[in-house]
Amino acid sequence: MDKLATEIREKAGEEYLGAKRAVLLYSGGLDSRVAGAILQEWGVQIEALVLDMGGPADAGAVEKQAREQFGRASRASIIPDILSAAQAGVKTNCVAMGYLNAGGFSRPAMAQAAVAFARSRGIDTVVHGHSGLSDDHLRFELSMRAIAPELRALCPARDWDLRRDKALDYAARQKWKMPASTKSFSLDENVWGRTAWQGDVMDPASPAPEEAYGWGGVKMAGASDSTDVILRFEHGVAIEGEIKNGKKRENISGDSLIPALNSLGAAYAIGRHDVVVDKILGPKLREVHEGPAAEMLVAAHKELESLTLTTRERQAKEPLDLQWNQLVYEGGWFSRLRHYLQTFVEETQGVVEGEVRLRLQPGRLTVMGRASRHALYDPRLGGSDSSGAMSQGAGRSLARLMNLQETLAYRMMLEK
C-alpha cells in the first residue's frame, strides 16, 4: 500500500473504512483519480461514473481512462438537466453575487445522476472530487441530502485535506501519465458557463491571465466587426435564435441554441465577469466567469419583461429573482422555497414572449430593438406631437398631490 494511502487510512473515519462499494464521480482530474485509487487500495470496489456536462473534455476518453484504472466505468449526460435549469434561471434573470448565476445549476444535476446510478447498482456510497475550499461540495451534498438521505456522500479532498503537491507525488509514484498543463488556476466548465479561480486568478489587484477566458477573446479569427442576433421567446424561454452577419443567415433552436450562442459570443468577448465573491464558507475570493449565452439571453429576457410586465409586477418580481438566485447559489435547488418562488415566476412569464434584437461587437453587447404582442407600450400615450393621445395637462393635479406626505415630512424636518 502506498505511503499516502497508509497515512490517510490511519486517520480515516468509519464512513470510509466501512465502505465496501462506492460510486466515484470521475472527471479525470487529479483529485478524483487519486481518491479512487486510494479507496481501491483499501479494498473498496469502485464503480466510476463519468458525467458529460458539455465541457471541452472528451467524456468517452475519460470513461475509457476510468475503466482502465478501476475496471468498471459508465457514462451519463446531464447536459439536458443543466440546460433545463438554465432556462429556469433566465426567467429569474439569473444574477447572483454580481455575476450570472451558474454554480447552482450543474451540481443538483450531478447529484441526481449520481443518486440514480447508485440506486441502480445497489450502492449506498457516492464519492465526489470537489475541493473542500470551493462551494460546489456544499451544493452537491445539500442536493444529495435532499433527494437521497439514505445515501452517503463522501468528499475525500475535503475530508482528507488532500493537498495538490501530495496528490502529484502520489501520481508520480503510480507512474500515471499526467496531461501536460500550463494553466495555473482551477477550472469548472459546462455547457452553461466557465469559472476560473485559484492560482494566477487569486490576486484581485492583478489582471486575470487571458487564458482564464478559455472560450474566446476579442475579435477571434472569423469574427466580423458586428453580428446581429434575434432571440425569440415563448413563456420566458428562448426557443429560437436568428444570427445575421452580413448576407449570412442562420437559424438555431432547441438544445443547440445555448452552445451556439456561447461560441458566437465568446468570439466577441461577451459574458466576461471578473468578480470578487463572498463564498458560502466565509472568505472572499476572486473568480473569473465566462458565459456568453447567459449574458445574451438574460439581456434579451430583461428587455421583454420591461415591455410586457407592469411596474408593480416588476417591482414584486425583482427581489424574488434575487432571492431565487441566492438560494440556488447556496445549494437550495431542492428546497420548498425554490418551488414556491418558481411558481410565482412562472405565473409572470405567460406574457414574456416576443423577440429581441441584439448586436454583438468586440467587447460590447447592445440591445437594438424589442417587440411583443403583449407589449404594454403604446406610443400614442407618450407622444409629444399632435398625434399624442394624452394631454399634458392631465398631470397637473398629480404634480400637486404626488408624495404629499413626503413633502410635509421634509418641511417639518426643516422647521425643527
C-alpha positions as CSV (number, residue, x, y, z in Angstrom):
1,M,0.0,0.0,0.0
2,D,1.3,3.4,-0.9
3,K,2.5,5.6,2.0
4,L,-0.1,8.3,1.3
5,A,-2.8,5.7,1.4
6,T,-1.5,4.3,4.7
7,E,-1.1,7.8,6.2
8,I,-4.7,8.7,5.3
9,R,-6.1,5.3,6.4
10,E,-4.8,5.9,9.9
11,K,-7.0,9.0,10.2
12,A,-10.0,7.9,8.2
13,G,-13.3,7.5,9.8
14,E,-15.7,4.6,9.7
15,E,-17.7,6.1,6.9
16,Y,-14.6,5.4,4.7
17,L,-13.2,2.3,6.3
18,G,-16.7,0.6,6.4
19,A,-17.4,1.2,2.7
20,K,-17.3,-1.9,0.5
21,R,-18.6,-0.5,-2.8
22,A,-18.7,3.2,-3.9
23,V,-19.8,5.2,-6.9
24,L,-17.0,7.5,-7.8
25,L,-17.9,10.6,-9.8
26,Y,-14.8,10.6,-12.1
27,S,-13.8,13.7,-14.0
28,G,-10.3,12.6,-15.0
29,G,-8.9,15.3,-12.8
30,L,-6.2,14.7,-10.2
31,D,-8.4,14.7,-7.1
32,S,-11.0,12.2,-8.2
33,R,-8.3,9.9,-9.7
34,V,-6.2,9.9,-6.5
35,A,-9.3,9.5,-4.3
36,G,-10.5,6.5,-6.3
37,A,-7.0,4.9,-6.4
38,I,-6.6,5.2,-2.6
39,L,-10.0,3.8,-1.9
40,Q,-9.2,0.9,-4.2
41,E,-6.0,0.3,-2.3
42,W,-8.2,0.0,0.9
43,G,-10.3,-2.7,-0.8
44,V,-13.3,-0.6,-1.8
45,Q,-14.9,-1.7,-5.1
46,I,-15.1,1.4,-7.3
47,E,-17.9,2.0,-9.8
48,A,-16.7,5.0,-11.8
49,L,-19.4,7.3,-13.3
50,V,-18.3,9.9,-15.8
51,L,-20.8,12.8,-16.3
52,D,-20.9,14.6,-19.6
53,M,-21.7,18.3,-18.7
54,G,-21.0,19.7,-22.2
55,G,-17.5,21.0,-21.4
56,P,-14.5,20.5,-23.7
57,A,-13.3,17.2,-22.1
58,D,-13.9,14.1,-24.2
59,A,-16.3,12.2,-21.9
60,G,-15.7,9.0,-23.9
61,A,-11.9,9.2,-23.4
62,V,-12.4,10.0,-19.7
63,E,-14.7,6.9,-19.4
64,K,-12.0,4.7,-21.1
65,Q,-9.4,6.0,-18.6
66,A,-11.6,5.3,-15.7
67,R,-12.3,1.7,-16.9
68,E,-8.6,1.1,-17.4
69,Q,-7.9,2.2,-13.8
70,F,-10.9,0.8,-11.9
71,G,-12.2,-2.0,-14.1
72,R,-15.7,-0.6,-14.2
73,A,-17.0,2.7,-15.6
74,S,-20.2,4.2,-17.0
75,R,-21.1,7.4,-18.6
76,A,-24.2,9.6,-18.5
77,S,-25.1,13.0,-20.0
78,I,-26.6,15.7,-17.7
79,I,-26.5,18.4,-20.4
80,P,-30.3,18.4,-20.8
81,D,-30.7,18.9,-17.0
82,I,-28.2,21.8,-16.9
83,L,-30.0,23.4,-19.9
84,S,-33.4,23.0,-18.2
85,A,-32.0,24.6,-15.0
86,A,-30.5,27.4,-17.1
87,Q,-33.9,28.1,-18.7
88,A,-35.4,28.5,-15.2
89,G,-32.5,30.7,-14.3
90,V,-33.1,33.0,-17.3
91,K,-36.7,33.5,-16.2
92,T,-35.3,34.9,-13.0
93,N,-32.6,37.0,-14.8
94,C,-30.1,34.8,-13.1
95,V,-27.8,37.2,-11.3
96,A,-26.2,36.3,-8.0
97,M,-23.2,37.9,-6.3
98,G,-22.9,40.3,-9.1
99,Y,-22.5,37.8,-12.0
100,L,-24.6,35.4,-13.9
101,N,-25.5,32.5,-11.7
102,A,-24.1,29.2,-12.9
103,G,-22.6,27.5,-9.9
104,G,-26.0,26.3,-8.6
105,F,-27.2,24.8,-11.9
106,S,-24.8,21.8,-12.5
107,R,-24.4,20.3,-9.0
108,P,-28.0,19.4,-8.5
109,A,-28.0,17.7,-11.9
110,M,-24.8,15.8,-10.9
111,A,-26.4,14.7,-7.6
112,Q,-29.5,13.4,-9.4
113,A,-27.4,11.4,-11.8
114,A,-25.2,10.0,-9.0
115,V,-28.3,9.0,-7.0
116,A,-29.9,7.3,-9.9
117,F,-26.8,5.4,-10.8
118,A,-26.1,4.4,-7.1
119,R,-29.6,3.1,-6.7
120,S,-29.5,1.1,-9.9
121,R,-26.3,-0.6,-8.7
122,G,-27.5,-1.1,-5.1
123,I,-24.6,1.1,-3.7
124,D,-25.0,3.3,-0.7
125,T,-21.9,5.5,-1.0
126,V,-21.1,8.2,-3.5
127,V,-17.6,9.7,-3.7
128,H,-17.1,13.1,-5.4
129,G,-14.0,15.0,-6.2
130,H,-14.9,18.5,-5.2
131,S,-12.5,20.6,-3.3
132,G,-13.3,21.5,0.3
133,L,-12.3,25.1,-0.5
134,S,-15.0,25.6,-3.1
135,D,-18.7,25.9,-2.6
136,D,-19.5,23.1,-5.0
137,H,-19.1,20.4,-2.4
138,L,-21.8,22.1,-0.4
139,R,-24.2,22.4,-3.3
140,F,-23.6,18.8,-4.2
141,E,-24.0,17.4,-0.7
142,L,-27.1,19.5,0.0
143,S,-28.7,18.1,-3.1
144,M,-27.8,14.6,-2.2
145,R,-29.2,15.0,1.3
146,A,-32.5,16.4,0.0
147,I,-33.1,13.7,-2.6
148,A,-31.4,10.7,-1.2
149,P,-30.9,10.9,2.6
150,E,-30.2,7.2,2.8
151,L,-27.0,7.5,0.7
152,R,-23.6,8.7,2.0
153,A,-21.8,11.4,0.1
154,L,-18.0,11.4,0.7
155,C,-15.6,14.2,-0.3
156,P,-12.0,12.9,0.1
157,A,-10.2,16.1,-0.9
158,R,-12.0,17.8,1.9
159,D,-12.1,15.0,4.5
160,W,-8.5,14.0,4.0
161,D,-7.3,17.6,3.5
162,L,-5.7,16.3,0.3
163,R,-3.1,18.9,-1.0
164,R,-2.1,19.2,-4.6
165,D,1.6,18.6,-4.0
166,K,0.9,15.3,-2.2
167,A,-1.5,14.2,-4.8
168,L,1.0,14.9,-7.6
169,D,3.7,12.9,-5.7
170,Y,1.2,10.0,-5.4
171,A,0.5,10.2,-9.1
172,A,4.3,10.1,-9.8
173,R,4.7,7.0,-7.6
174,Q,1.9,5.3,-9.5
175,K,3.7,6.2,-12.8
176,W,0.5,7.8,-14.2
177,K,0.7,9.7,-17.4
178,M,-0.5,13.1,-16.4
179,P,-1.5,15.5,-19.1
180,A,0.8,18.4,-19.6
181,S,-1.0,21.6,-18.5
182,T,0.2,25.2,-18.4
183,K,-2.9,26.6,-16.7
184,S,-2.2,27.9,-13.3
185,F,-5.7,28.0,-11.9
186,S,-8.6,25.8,-11.1
187,L,-11.4,25.4,-13.7
188,D,-15.0,24.4,-13.8
189,E,-16.7,24.2,-17.1
190,N,-20.0,23.0,-18.5
191,V,-22.5,23.8,-21.3
192,W,-23.8,26.9,-19.5
193,G,-20.6,28.6,-18.2
194,R,-16.9,28.6,-17.3
195,T,-15.3,29.6,-14.0
196,A,-11.6,30.0,-13.2
197,W,-10.2,30.5,-9.7
198,Q,-7.2,30.0,-7.5
199,G,-3.6,30.2,-8.8
200,D,-2.9,33.2,-11.1
201,V,-6.5,34.3,-10.6
202,M,-6.2,34.8,-6.8
203,D,-4.8,38.3,-6.6
204,P,-7.8,40.7,-7.1
205,A,-5.4,43.6,-7.9
206,S,-3.7,41.9,-10.9
207,P,-5.3,41.4,-14.3
208,A,-6.5,37.9,-14.9
209,P,-4.5,35.9,-17.4
210,E,-6.1,35.8,-20.8
211,E,-6.1,32.0,-20.8
212,A,-8.6,32.2,-17.9
213,Y,-11.1,33.2,-20.6
214,G,-10.8,29.9,-22.5
215,W,-13.8,30.2,-24.7
216,G,-12.7,33.1,-26.8
217,G,-11.2,36.6,-27.0
218,V,-11.7,40.0,-28.5
219,K,-12.1,39.6,-32.3
220,M,-11.1,36.0,-32.6
221,A,-10.3,34.8,-36.1
222,G,-13.5,34.7,-38.1
223,A,-15.4,37.3,-36.1
224,S,-16.6,40.2,-38.2
225,D,-16.9,43.7,-36.8
226,S,-20.5,43.0,-35.7
227,T,-23.2,40.3,-35.7
228,D,-26.9,40.7,-35.0
229,V,-28.8,38.1,-33.1
230,I,-32.6,38.0,-32.9
231,L,-33.8,35.9,-30.0
232,R,-37.4,34.7,-29.9
233,F,-39.1,33.9,-26.6
234,E,-42.2,32.0,-25.5
235,H,-43.3,31.9,-21.9
236,G,-39.9,33.4,-20.9
237,V,-37.9,30.8,-22.7
238,A,-35.7,31.5,-25.8
239,I,-36.9,29.0,-28.4
240,E,-35.0,30.2,-31.4
241,G,-32.1,32.4,-32.5
242,E,-31.5,34.0,-35.8
243,I,-27.9,35.1,-36.5
244,K,-27.3,37.8,-39.1
245,N,-23.8,38.5,-40.3
246,G,-23.8,40.5,-43.5
247,K,-25.7,38.4,-46.1
248,K,-25.4,35.2,-44.0
249,R,-28.4,34.0,-42.1
250,E,-28.5,31.1,-39.6
251,N,-31.4,29.8,-37.5
252,I,-30.8,27.8,-34.4
253,S,-33.2,26.3,-31.9
254,G,-33.6,23.7,-29.2
255,D,-30.6,22.4,-27.3
256,S,-28.3,23.7,-29.9
257,L,-29.1,27.4,-29.1
258,I,-27.0,27.8,-25.9
259,P,-23.8,26.2,-27.3
260,A,-24.1,28.2,-30.5
261,L,-24.6,31.5,-28.6
262,N,-21.6,30.6,-26.4
263,S,-19.4,30.0,-29.4
264,L,-20.6,33.2,-31.1
265,G,-20.5,35.4,-28.0
266,A,-17.1,34.2,-27.0
267,A,-15.6,35.5,-30.3
268,Y,-16.7,39.0,-29.2
269,A,-15.6,38.6,-25.6
270,I,-19.3,38.8,-24.4
271,G,-20.2,37.5,-21.0
272,R,-16.9,38.0,-19.2
273,H,-17.1,38.8,-15.5
274,D,-14.1,39.4,-13.2
275,V,-15.6,39.5,-9.7
276,V,-14.8,39.1,-6.0
277,V,-17.5,36.8,-4.5
278,D,-18.5,36.1,-0.9
279,K,-18.1,32.3,-0.6
280,I,-20.6,30.3,1.4
281,L,-17.8,29.2,3.7
282,G,-17.0,32.8,4.6
283,P,-13.9,34.1,2.7
284,K,-14.0,36.4,-0.3
285,L,-12.5,35.0,-3.5
286,R,-11.7,36.5,-6.8
287,E,-13.2,34.5,-9.7
288,V,-13.3,34.9,-13.5
289,H,-16.5,33.8,-15.2
290,E,-17.4,33.4,-18.8
291,G,-21.0,32.9,-20.0
292,P,-21.7,34.5,-23.4
293,A,-25.1,32.7,-23.9
294,A,-26.2,33.6,-20.4
295,E,-25.3,37.3,-20.9
296,M,-27.3,37.5,-24.2
297,L,-30.3,35.5,-23.0
298,V,-30.7,37.5,-19.8
299,A,-30.2,40.8,-21.5
300,A,-32.9,39.9,-24.0
301,H,-35.2,38.5,-21.4
302,K,-35.0,41.6,-19.2
303,E,-35.9,43.7,-22.3
304,L,-39.1,41.7,-22.9
305,E,-40.1,41.9,-19.2
306,S,-39.6,45.7,-19.3
307,L,-42.0,45.7,-22.3
308,T,-44.7,43.3,-21.1
309,L,-44.8,43.4,-17.3
310,T,-46.5,46.2,-15.3
311,T,-44.5,48.4,-13.0
312,R,-45.8,46.7,-9.9
313,E,-45.2,43.2,-11.4
314,R,-41.6,44.0,-12.0
315,Q,-41.2,45.6,-8.5
316,A,-42.6,42.4,-7.0
317,K,-40.5,40.1,-9.1
318,E,-37.1,41.7,-8.9
319,P,-36.4,40.9,-5.2
320,L,-37.8,37.4,-5.6
321,D,-35.5,36.9,-8.6
322,L,-32.6,37.8,-6.3
323,Q,-33.8,35.5,-3.6
324,W,-34.3,32.6,-6.0
325,N,-30.7,33.1,-7.3
326,Q,-29.2,33.4,-3.9
327,L,-31.0,30.3,-2.7
328,V,-29.8,28.3,-5.7
329,Y,-26.3,29.8,-5.4
330,E,-26.2,28.4,-1.8
331,G,-27.3,24.9,-2.8
332,G,-31.0,25.2,-2.3
333,W,-32.2,23.9,-5.7
334,F,-34.0,21.1,-4.0
335,S,-35.9,23.2,-1.5
336,R,-39.6,24.0,-0.9
337,L,-38.8,27.7,-1.1
338,R,-37.3,27.5,-4.6
339,H,-40.5,25.8,-5.8
340,Y,-42.7,28.5,-4.2
341,L,-40.6,31.2,-5.8
342,Q,-40.5,29.4,-9.1
343,T,-44.3,29.2,-9.1
344,F,-44.6,32.9,-8.8
345,V,-42.0,33.5,-11.6
346,E,-43.8,31.1,-13.9
347,E,-47.1,33.0,-13.4
348,T,-45.4,36.2,-14.7
349,Q,-43.9,34.6,-17.8
350,G,-47.0,33.9,-19.8
351,V,-46.8,37.4,-21.4
352,V,-43.0,37.3,-21.7
353,E,-42.9,36.4,-25.4
354,G,-41.7,38.2,-28.5
355,E,-38.3,38.9,-30.0
356,V,-35.3,41.0,-29.1
357,R,-32.5,42.1,-31.5
358,L,-29.0,42.2,-30.1
359,R,-25.9,43.5,-31.7
360,L,-22.5,41.9,-30.9
361,Q,-19.3,44.0,-31.3
362,P,-15.9,43.3,-29.8
363,G,-16.4,43.6,-26.0
364,R,-19.9,45.1,-26.4
365,L,-23.5,43.8,-26.3
366,T,-26.2,46.3,-27.4
367,V,-30.0,45.9,-27.5
368,M,-31.2,47.2,-30.8
369,G,-34.9,46.5,-30.6
370,R,-37.7,44.6,-28.9
371,A,-41.2,43.6,-29.9
372,S,-44.1,41.6,-28.3
373,R,-47.8,41.1,-29.0
374,H,-48.2,41.5,-25.2
375,A,-46.4,44.8,-25.1
376,L,-47.8,47.4,-22.8
377,Y,-46.1,50.1,-24.8
378,D,-48.4,52.5,-26.6
379,P,-46.6,55.3,-28.5
380,R,-49.8,57.3,-28.6
381,L,-49.7,57.8,-24.8
382,G,-46.1,59.0,-24.6
383,G,-46.0,61.0,-27.9
384,S,-45.3,64.8,-27.5
385,D,-46.5,65.8,-31.0
386,S,-50.1,66.5,-32.1
387,S,-50.8,62.8,-32.5
388,G,-50.3,62.1,-28.8
389,A,-53.4,60.8,-27.1
390,M,-52.6,62.1,-23.6
391,S,-53.0,65.7,-22.6
392,Q,-50.0,67.2,-20.8
393,G,-52.5,68.9,-18.5
394,A,-53.6,65.6,-17.1
395,G,-50.5,65.5,-14.9
396,R,-51.2,68.9,-13.3
397,S,-53.3,67.5,-10.3
398,L,-50.9,64.6,-9.8
399,A,-48.0,67.0,-9.6
400,R,-49.7,68.8,-6.7
401,L,-50.6,65.7,-4.8
402,M,-47.9,63.1,-5.5
403,N,-45.7,62.3,-2.5
404,L,-47.6,64.8,-0.4
405,Q,-46.7,63.1,2.9
406,E,-43.0,63.1,2.0
407,T,-43.2,66.8,1.2
408,L,-44.9,67.6,4.6
409,A,-42.4,65.5,6.5
410,Y,-39.4,67.2,4.9
411,R,-40.9,70.7,5.6
412,M,-41.4,69.6,9.3
413,M,-37.7,68.5,9.4
414,L,-36.5,71.9,8.2
415,E,-38.6,73.7,10.7
416,K,-37.1,72.0,13.7
